[in-house]
Amino acid sequence: MAAAGGKRQRRGGGGGDGGGRSGAKRRKKAESLSAAPAERRGPAVGGAAGEEERRIPGPVSMGKWKNKERVLVFSSRGINFRTRHLMQDLRTLMPHSKADTKMDRKDKLFVINEVCEIKNCNKCIYFEAKKKQDLYMWLSNSPQGPSAKFLVQNIHTLAELKMTGNCLKGSRPLLSFDPIFCTPQYHPKSQPFVDHVFTFTVMDNRIWFRNYQIIEEDAALVEIGPRFVLNLIKIFQGSFGGPTLYENPKYQSPNMHRRIVRLATAAKFREKQQVKDVQKLKRREDKVLLPKDPTEAVFDTPVEKKPVEIQLVKPEPKVGLKKKKKKLHTRQRKMLKRKA
C-alpha cells in the first residue's frame, strides 16, 4: 500500500511540474500576441503625425484570403466563335473564375446548381445559345438565388477591338455592378493593384459593359475591351428558376423583332406591286375619243390610184448575172489567200 501511495505521489508530482511548464508556455504566447499588435503599429508618436501613420494601411502581404468566392463561367452547345472568345476574355479578366465543359441543350437549367457544387463555385455565368444566332446570359448565386436572365447584343472581343488600353492580368477592378465580376481581395491568382474599371452604364433600357484602363498621370481612362450590351429579361427568386421578381416590360424577343422586320419588308413589296398593277390598268383603259369633225376632210386631196397590172407572160431572164456572181467568187478567194 505504501508503495502504491508512493507511486501515486510521484505521478501527482510529475503532473504538477508538467502543468507548471504548460502554464508558463501559455503565458509566453499571450505576451507575444499582446506585443505583436504594438510592434505592427510602430512606436507611439503623439499628435497629428501619429494619426497619419495610423491611417496608412499595412502592407498587402499582411492580409489573408477570406472571400473565397468562385465563379463558374461556361456555356451550352451551339455557341459561335464570337461567344467563345467573349467567354475566354471574361475568364482572363476574372482570375477567380473556373471553366467547365459545354452543357447539352436538352439538359435542364437546374443541373447547373449541381455542377457549381461539384466545382466548389457559389456564383455562375452561363451563356445559353438558341437558334445559332441568339445569345442569353444567366447570372446566378448558385444554391439559393436570385438569378437574372439577359439578352446579349453587340459583342466585340478583345482581339477584335485592338484598343490601346492595357492592364495587369489578375489585377482587381473598380466595379459598379454585381460582385460576380469582382475579384476577391488577396486571391492567390490576383495582383494587389487596381488599374482598371468595369463600367456597367444604363442607357436606352440596356446595360452597356466597358473595361477601361486607369491612367494616373493624366487622370484619364483608356478602353481595353471587351464590349457587350445586356438587355434584361427577368429576375428570378431562385437559382435558374423560381417565381419572377421583376420582368422588363420594354423587352422585345429576337423572334418578335425578326417577325416585325419581315412584315415591314413584305408591306413594302406589296406597295410596289400595287403601284405596278395600277399602272397596267391605266395602260389598258380605252382613251376617250372625241367626236369627229365633219369639216376635217375638206382640204384632203385624193391620191391618184395606179391600176394594178397583172403579168401573164413569164419575164425574160436577166443577162450578166452569172458573170457577176463568178467575179464575186474570185474576189473572195483572192482575199482569203491574202489573209492566209
C-alpha contacts under 8 A as a table, 3 or more apart, distances in Angstrom:
res1	aa1	res2	aa2	distance
1	M	4	A	5.03
1	M	5	G	6.11
2	A	5	G	5.00
2	A	6	G	6.09
3	A	6	G	4.97
3	A	7	K	6.24
4	A	7	K	5.07
4	A	8	R	6.25
5	G	8	R	5.05
5	G	9	Q	6.13
6	G	9	Q	5.01
6	G	10	R	6.18
7	K	10	R	5.06
7	K	11	R	6.21
8	R	11	R	5.09
8	R	12	G	6.06
9	Q	12	G	5.10
9	Q	13	G	6.00
10	R	13	G	5.05
10	R	14	G	6.11
11	R	14	G	5.07
11	R	15	G	6.10
12	G	15	G	5.03
12	G	16	G	6.17
13	G	16	G	5.07
13	G	17	D	6.43
14	G	17	D	5.22
14	G	18	G	6.27
15	G	18	G	5.09
15	G	19	G	6.05
16	G	19	G	5.10
16	G	20	G	6.27
17	D	20	G	5.12
17	D	21	R	6.38
18	G	21	R	5.16
18	G	22	S	6.25
19	G	22	S	5.24
19	G	23	G	6.10
20	G	23	G	5.12
20	G	24	A	6.26
21	R	24	A	5.13
21	R	25	K	6.34
22	S	25	K	5.05
22	S	26	R	6.24
23	G	26	R	5.11
23	G	27	R	6.28
24	A	27	R	5.11
24	A	28	K	6.29
25	K	28	K	5.15
25	K	29	K	6.30
26	R	29	K	5.12
26	R	30	A	6.22
27	R	30	A	5.14
27	R	31	E	6.18
28	K	31	E	5.12
28	K	32	S	6.19
29	K	32	S	5.11
29	K	33	L	6.14
30	A	33	L	5.13
30	A	34	S	6.14
31	E	34	S	5.16
31	E	35	A	6.06
32	S	35	A	5.02
32	S	36	A	6.07
33	L	36	A	5.18
33	L	37	P	7.31
34	S	37	P	6.37
34	S	38	A	7.34
35	A	38	A	5.34
35	A	39	E	6.37
36	A	39	E	5.12
36	A	40	R	6.28
37	P	40	R	5.04
37	P	41	R	6.16
38	A	41	R	5.22
38	A	42	G	6.31
38	A	43	P	7.67
39	E	42	G	5.15
39	E	43	P	7.38
41	R	44	A	7.91
41	R	54	R	7.19
44	A	50	G	6.96
45	V	49	A	6.78
45	V	50	G	4.72
46	G	49	A	6.87
46	G	50	G	5.49
47	G	50	G	5.73
47	G	51	E	6.90
48	A	51	E	5.12
48	A	52	E	6.30
49	A	52	E	5.19
49	A	53	E	6.35
50	G	53	E	5.20
50	G	54	R	6.33
51	E	54	R	5.09
51	E	55	R	6.34
52	E	55	R	5.15
52	E	56	I	6.57
53	E	56	I	5.39
54	R	57	P	7.54
58	G	62	M	6.98
59	P	62	M	5.75
59	P	63	G	7.84
60	V	63	G	5.87
60	V	186	Y	7.92
60	V	192	P	6.83
61	S	64	K	7.84
63	G	186	Y	6.69
64	K	186	Y	6.09
65	W	68	K	6.92
65	W	184	P	7.79
65	W	185	Q	6.44
65	W	186	Y	4.78
65	W	187	H	5.72
65	W	188	P	7.71
66	K	185	Q	7.72
66	K	186	Y	7.79
67	N	184	P	5.70
67	N	185	Q	6.87
68	K	184	P	7.00
68	K	187	H	7.79
69	E	96	H	7.33
69	E	121	C	6.84
69	E	122	N	6.33
69	E	123	K	7.43
69	E	184	P	6.94
70	R	96	H	5.37
70	R	97	S	5.69
70	R	98	K	7.04
70	R	120	N	7.30
70	R	121	C	4.74
70	R	122	N	6.03
70	R	123	K	6.36
71	V	96	H	6.39
71	V	97	S	4.52
71	V	98	K	6.00
71	V	121	C	5.64
71	V	122	N	6.57
71	V	123	K	4.75
71	V	124	C	5.21
71	V	125	I	7.07
71	V	180	I	6.83
72	L	97	S	5.70
72	L	98	K	4.81
72	L	99	A	5.96
72	L	100	D	7.42
72	L	116	C	6.75
72	L	119	K	7.78
72	L	121	C	6.11
72	L	123	K	6.36
72	L	124	C	4.65
72	L	125	I	6.08
72	L	126	Y	7.83
73	V	87	M	7.21
73	V	91	R	7.17
73	V	97	S	6.50
73	V	98	K	6.04
73	V	99	A	5.45
73	V	100	D	7.20
73	V	124	C	6.12
73	V	125	I	4.88
73	V	126	Y	6.02
74	F	87	M	7.35
74	F	99	A	5.88
74	F	100	D	5.70
74	F	101	T	6.91
74	F	102	K	6.44
74	F	125	I	6.75
74	F	126	Y	5.42
74	F	127	F	6.50
75	S	79	I	7.63
75	S	101	T	7.79
75	S	102	K	5.31
75	S	103	M	6.38
75	S	126	Y	5.32
75	S	127	F	4.42
75	S	128	E	5.93
75	S	129	A	7.88
76	S	79	I	6.94
76	S	102	K	5.00
76	S	103	M	4.54
76	S	104	D	5.96
76	S	105	R	6.23
76	S	126	Y	7.77
76	S	127	F	6.36
76	S	128	E	5.31
76	S	129	A	6.34
77	R	102	K	5.68
77	R	103	M	6.06
77	R	104	D	5.81
77	R	105	R	6.32
77	R	128	E	7.99
77	R	129	A	7.10
78	G	129	A	5.95
78	G	130	K	7.42
78	G	132	K	5.91
79	I	83	T	6.16
79	I	84	R	6.91
79	I	128	E	7.78
79	I	129	A	5.48
79	I	132	K	6.42
79	I	135	L	7.86
80	N	83	T	5.61
80	N	84	R	6.49
80	N	132	K	7.09
81	F	84	R	5.05
81	F	85	H	6.28
82	R	85	H	5.23
82	R	86	L	6.24
82	R	155	I	7.39
82	R	156	H	7.79
82	R	157	T	7.20
83	T	86	L	5.00
83	T	87	M	6.14
83	T	155	I	7.82
84	R	87	M	5.16
84	R	88	Q	6.34
85	H	88	Q	5.04
85	H	89	D	6.20
85	H	157	T	6.44
86	L	89	D	5.03
86	L	90	L	6.32
86	L	155	I	7.66
86	L	156	H	7.67
86	L	157	T	5.54
86	L	158	L	7.86
86	L	226	P	7.20
87	M	90	L	5.23
87	M	91	R	6.37
88	Q	91	R	5.09
88	Q	92	T	6.37
89	D	92	T	5.20
89	D	93	L	6.27
89	D	157	T	7.22
89	D	158	L	6.86
89	D	226	P	7.12
90	L	93	L	5.06
90	L	94	M	6.13
91	R	94	M	5.16
91	R	95	P	6.65
91	R	97	S	5.93
91	R	98	K	7.55
91	R	99	A	7.98
92	T	95	P	6.27
92	T	169	K	7.09
92	T	170	G	7.41
93	L	169	K	6.91
93	L	170	G	6.48
94	M	97	S	5.65
94	M	170	G	6.70
94	M	181	F	6.77
94	M	182	C	7.44
94	M	183	T	6.19
95	P	170	G	5.44
95	P	183	T	6.88
95	P	189	K	5.81
95	P	190	S	6.18
96	H	183	T	6.24
96	H	184	P	7.38
96	H	187	H	7.36
96	H	189	K	7.22
96	H	190	S	7.91
98	K	119	K	7.88
103	M	107	D	7.24
104	D	107	D	5.58
105	R	108	K	7.86
107	D	111	V	7.13
108	K	111	V	5.93
109	L	112	I	5.72
109	L	240	F	6.03
110	F	113	N	5.81
110	F	114	E	7.59
110	F	239	S	7.63
110	F	240	F	6.22
110	F	241	G	7.71
111	V	114	E	5.38
111	V	115	V	6.56
112	I	115	V	4.91
112	I	116	C	6.14
112	I	142	S	7.81
113	N	116	C	5.11
113	N	117	E	6.27
113	N	142	S	5.37
113	N	143	P	6.05
113	N	239	S	7.47
114	E	117	E	5.02
114	E	118	I	6.26
115	V	118	I	5.12
115	V	119	K	6.17
116	C	119	K	5.09
116	C	120	N	5.91
116	C	121	C	4.90
116	C	122	N	6.54
116	C	123	K	7.60
116	C	124	C	7.35
116	C	142	S	6.60
117	E	120	N	4.98
117	E	121	C	6.11
117	E	122	N	7.46
118	I	121	C	7.78
121	C	124	C	7.38
121	C	142	S	7.64
122	N	141	N	5.95
122	N	142	S	5.29
122	N	143	P	7.09
123	K	139	L	7.64
123	K	140	S	5.75
123	K	141	N	4.60
123	K	142	S	5.30
123	K	180	I	6.54
124	C	138	W	7.61
124	C	139	L	5.87
124	C	140	S	5.28
124	C	141	N	6.52
124	C	142	S	6.35
124	C	180	I	7.76
125	I	137	M	6.89
125	I	138	W	5.65
125	I	139	L	4.96
125	I	140	S	6.80
126	Y	137	M	5.69
126	Y	138	W	4.99
126	Y	139	L	6.76
127	F	135	L	6.81
127	F	136	Y	5.71
127	F	137	M	4.66
127	F	138	W	6.43
128	E	135	L	5.83
128	E	136	Y	4.98
128	E	137	M	6.19
128	E	138	W	7.69
129	A	132	K	6.22
129	A	133	Q	7.21
129	A	134	D	5.86
129	A	135	L	4.72
129	A	136	Y	6.32
130	K	133	Q	6.40
130	K	134	D	5.21
130	K	135	L	6.43
131	K	134	D	6.30
134	D	151	L	7.84
134	D	152	V	7.91
134	D	254	P	7.26
135	L	151	L	6.17
135	L	152	V	5.58
135	L	153	Q	7.64
136	Y	149	K	6.90
136	Y	150	F	5.55
136	Y	151	L	4.56
136	Y	152	V	5.63
137	M	149	K	5.81
137	M	150	F	5.07
137	M	151	L	6.28
137	M	152	V	6.53
138	W	147	S	6.96
138	W	148	A	5.74
138	W	149	K	4.71
138	W	150	F	6.42
138	W	240	F	7.67
139	L	147	S	5.54
139	L	148	A	5.33
139	L	149	K	6.67
139	L	180	I	7.95
140	S	145	G	6.12
140	S	146	P	6.12
140	S	147	S	4.15
140	S	148	A	6.50
140	S	239	S	5.83
140	S	240	F	6.94
141	N	144	Q	6.38
141	N	145	G	4.72
141	N	146	P	6.03
141	N	147	S	6.43
141	N	239	S	6.28
142	S	145	G	6.06
142	S	239	S	5.60
143	P	239	S	6.30
144	Q	238	G	5.85
144	Q	239	S	5.88
145	G	236	F	7.67
145	G	237	Q	5.92
145	G	238	G	4.27
145	G	239	S	4.16
145	G	240	F	7.70
146	P	235	I	7.21
146	P	236	F	5.68
146	P	237	Q	4.57
146	P	238	G	4.92
146	P	239	S	5.53
147	S	235	I	5.84
147	S	236	F	5.22
147	S	237	Q	6.58
147	S	238	G	6.35
147	S	239	S	5.26
147	S	240	F	5.94
147	S	241	G	7.49
148	A	232	L	7.62
148	A	233	I	7.69
148	A	234	K	5.87
148	A	235	I	4.34
148	A	236	F	6.09
148	A	240	F	7.90
149	K	232	L	6.31
149	K	233	I	5.66
149	K	234	K	5.54
149	K	235	I	6.48
150	F	230	L	5.70
150	F	231	N	5.25
150	F	232	L	4.49
150	F	233	I	5.45
150	F	234	K	7.45
151	L	230	L	5.64
151	L	231	N	4.92
151	L	232	L	6.46
151	L	233	I	7.00
152	V	155	I	7.40
152	V	228	F	6.78
152	V	229	V	5.71
152	V	230	L	4.88
152	V	231	N	6.48
153	Q	228	F	6.13
153	Q	229	V	5.07
153	Q	230	L	6.42
153	Q	231	N	7.66
154	N	227	R	7.55
154	N	228	F	5.44
154	N	229	V	5.97
155	I	226	P	7.80
155	I	227	R	5.82
155	I	228	F	4.53
155	I	229	V	7.13
156	H	160	E	6.30
156	H	161	L	6.57
156	H	225	G	7.70
156	H	226	P	5.74
156	H	227	R	5.02
156	H	228	F	6.36
157	T	160	E	5.20
157	T	161	L	6.30
157	T	225	G	6.60
157	T	226	P	4.64
157	T	227	R	6.48
158	L	161	L	5.47
158	L	162	K	6.36
158	L	163	M	7.85
158	L	224	I	7.28
158	L	225	G	5.10
158	L	226	P	4.88
159	A	162	K	5.79
161	L	225	G	6.87
161	L	226	P	7.48
162	K	224	I	7.90
163	M	223	E	6.37
163	M	224	I	5.47
163	M	225	G	7.07
164	T	222	V	7.10
164	T	223	E	7.13
164	T	224	I	6.69
165	G	212	Y	7.01
165	G	213	Q	5.69
165	G	222	V	5.09
165	G	223	E	5.25
165	G	224	I	4.44
166	N	213	Q	6.11
166	N	224	I	5.87
167	C	171	S	7.55
167	C	195	D	6.25
167	C	196	H	6.43
167	C	213	Q	6.18
167	C	224	I	7.96
168	L	171	S	5.52
168	L	191	Q	7.85
168	L	195	D	7.41
169	K	190	S	7.83
169	K	191	Q	7.79
170	G	189	K	6.36
170	G	190	S	4.40
170	G	191	Q	5.56
171	S	183	T	8.00
171	S	190	S	5.54
171	S	191	Q	4.65
171	S	192	P	6.45
171	S	193	F	5.47
171	S	194	V	6.00
171	S	195	D	6.94
171	S	196	H	7.89
172	R	182	C	7.26
172	R	183	T	5.61
172	R	184	P	7.90
172	R	185	Q	7.85
172	R	190	S	6.92
172	R	191	Q	6.88
172	R	192	P	7.09
172	R	193	F	6.17
172	R	194	V	5.09
172	R	195	D	7.35
172	R	196	H	7.50
173	P	182	C	6.93
173	P	183	T	7.34
173	P	194	V	5.53
173	P	195	D	6.71
173	P	196	H	5.17
173	P	197	V	5.05
173	P	198	F	6.30
174	L	194	V	6.95
174	L	196	H	6.58
174	L	197	V	4.65
174	L	198	F	6.11
175	L	179	P	7.91
175	L	181	F	7.75
175	L	182	C	6.77
175	L	197	V	6.27
175	L	198	F	5.22
175	L	199	T	6.55
176	S	198	F	6.99
176	S	199	T	6.12
176	S	200	F	6.33
177	F	181	F	7.72
177	F	199	T	7.74
177	F	200	F	6.35
178	D	181	F	6.49
178	D	182	C	7.66
179	P	182	C	4.82
183	T	187	H	7.40
183	T	190	S	7.35
184	P	187	H	5.66
185	Q	190	S	7.91
185	Q	192	P	7.99
186	Y	190	S	6.84
186	Y	191	Q	7.76
186	Y	192	P	7.16
187	H	190	S	5.16
187	H	191	Q	7.85
195	D	213	Q	6.08
195	D	214	I	5.28
195	D	215	I	7.79
196	H	211	N	7.01
196	H	212	Y	5.45
196	H	213	Q	4.28
196	H	214	I	5.20
197	V	211	N	5.70
197	V	212	Y	5.17
197	V	213	Q	6.43
197	V	214	I	7.10
198	F	209	F	7.22
198	F	210	R	6.04
198	F	211	N	4.82
198	F	212	Y	6.73
199	T	208	W	7.77
199	T	209	F	5.78
199	T	210	R	5.27
199	T	211	N	6.32
199	T	212	Y	7.84
200	F	207	I	6.00
200	F	208	W	5.47
200	F	209	F	4.81
200	F	210	R	6.74
201	T	207	I	5.53
201	T	208	W	5.21
201	T	209	F	6.80
202	V	205	N	6.49
202	V	206	R	5.58
202	V	207	I	4.64
202	V	208	W	6.31
203	M	206	R	5.44
203	M	207	I	6.49
203	M	208	W	7.25
205	N	231	N	7.30
205	N	250	K	7.70
206	R	229	V	6.72
206	R	230	L	5.82
206	R	231	N	4.93
206	R	232	L	7.02
207	I	229	V	5.68
207	I	230	L	4.95
207	I	231	N	6.39
207	I	232	L	7.91
208	W	227	R	7.74
208	W	228	F	6.34
208	W	229	V	4.64
208	W	230	L	6.42
209	F	227	R	5.73
209	F	228	F	5.54
209	F	229	V	6.10
209	F	230	L	7.79
210	R	223	E	7.30
210	R	225	G	6.44
210	R	226	P	6.75
210	R	227	R	5.52
210	R	228	F	7.54
211	N	223	E	5.88
211	N	224	I	5.62
211	N	225	G	5.30
211	N	226	P	6.67
211	N	227	R	7.55
212	Y	221	L	5.68
212	Y	222	V	5.23
212	Y	223	E	4.21
212	Y	224	I	5.42
212	Y	225	G	7.35
213	Q	221	L	5.46
213	Q	222	V	5.06
213	Q	223	E	6.07
213	Q	224	I	6.43
214	I	219	A	7.20
214	I	220	A	6.26
214	I	221	L	5.06
214	I	222	V	6.86
215	I	218	D	5.93
215	I	219	A	5.55
215	I	220	A	5.30
215	I	221	L	6.07
215	I	222	V	7.50
216	E	219	A	4.82
216	E	220	A	7.01
217	E	220	A	7.96
231	N	251	Y	7.42
232	L	248	N	6.46
232	L	251	Y	7.38
233	I	247	E	6.05
233	I	248	N	5.41
233	I	251	Y	6.30
234	K	244	T	6.80
234	K	245	L	7.58
234	K	246	Y	5.62
234	K	247	E	4.54
234	K	248	N	6.29
235	I	244	T	5.83
235	I	245	L	5.47
235	I	246	Y	5.11
235	I	247	E	6.61
236	F	239	S	7.23
236	F	240	F	7.22
236	F	241	G	5.81
236	F	242	G	5.72
236	F	243	P	5.73
236	F	244	T	4.46
236	F	245	L	5.48
236	F	246	Y	7.27
237	Q	241	G	7.10
237	Q	242	G	5.52
237	Q	243	P	5.60
237	Q	244	T	6.15
237	Q	245	L	6.11
238	G	241	G	5.29
238	G	242	G	4.80
238	G	243	P	7.22
239	S	242	G	7.28
244	T	247	E	7.06
248	N	251	Y	5.53
252	Q	256	M	6.57
252	Q	257	H	6.72
253	S	256	M	5.28
253	S	257	H	6.34
254	P	257	H	4.95
254	P	258	R	6.13
255	N	258	R	5.21
255	N	259	R	6.17
256	M	259	R	5.00
256	M	260	I	6.24
257	H	260	I	5.20
257	H	261	V	6.34
258	R	261	V	5.09
258	R	262	R	6.17
259	R	262	R	5.07
259	R	263	L	6.18
260	I	263	L	5.12
260	I	264	A	6.17
261	V	264	A	5.11
261	V	265	T	6.33
262	R	265	T	5.25
262	R	266	A	6.17
263	L	266	A	5.01
263	L	267	A	6.10
264	A	267	A	5.12
264	A	268	K	6.36
265	T	268	K	5.14
265	T	269	F	6.30
266	A	269	F	5.09
266	A	270	R	6.21
267	A	270	R	5.06
267	A	271	E	6.28
268	K	271	E	5.19
268	K	272	K	6.42
269	F	272	K	5.23
269	F	273	Q	6.24
270	R	273	Q	5.04
270	R	274	Q	6.12
271	E	274	Q	5.11
271	E	275	V	6.30
272	K	275	V	5.17
272	K	276	K	6.39
273	Q	276	K	5.15
273	Q	277	D	6.28
274	Q	277	D	5.08
274	Q	278	V	6.26
275	V	278	V	5.21
275	V	279	Q	6.35
276	K	279	Q	5.15
276	K	280	K	6.33
277	D	280	K	5.14
277	D	281	L	6.32
278	V	281	L	5.15
278	V	282	K	6.30
279	Q	282	K	5.15
279	Q	283	R	6.43
280	K	283	R	5.18
280	K	284	R	6.36
281	L	284	R	5.11
281	L	285	E	6.25
282	K	285	E	5.36
292	K	296	E	7.84
293	D	296	E	5.38
294	P	297	A	7.22
295	T	298	V	5.55
296	E	299	F	7.52
297	A	300	D	5.25
311	Q	314	K	7.66
318	K	321	L	6.78
319	V	322	K	7.91
320	G	323	K	5.36
320	G	324	K	6.43
321	L	324	K	5.17
321	L	325	K	6.33
322	K	325	K	5.13
322	K	326	K	6.29
323	K	326	K	5.10
323	K	327	K	6.26
324	K	327	K	5.12
324	K	328	L	6.32
325	K	328	L	5.12
325	K	329	H	6.35
326	K	329	H	5.14
326	K	330	T	6.31
327	K	330	T	5.23
327	K	331	R	6.30
328	L	331	R	5.22
328	L	332	Q	6.32
329	H	332	Q	5.23
329	H	333	R	6.32
330	T	333	R	5.16
330	T	334	K	6.28
331	R	334	K	5.16
331	R	335	M	6.29
332	Q	335	M	5.13
332	Q	336	L	6.25
333	R	336	L	5.15
333	R	337	K	6.24
334	K	337	K	5.13
334	K	338	R	6.30
335	M	338	R	5.17
335	M	339	K	6.32
336	L	339	K	5.19
336	L	340	A	6.21
337	K	340	A	5.09
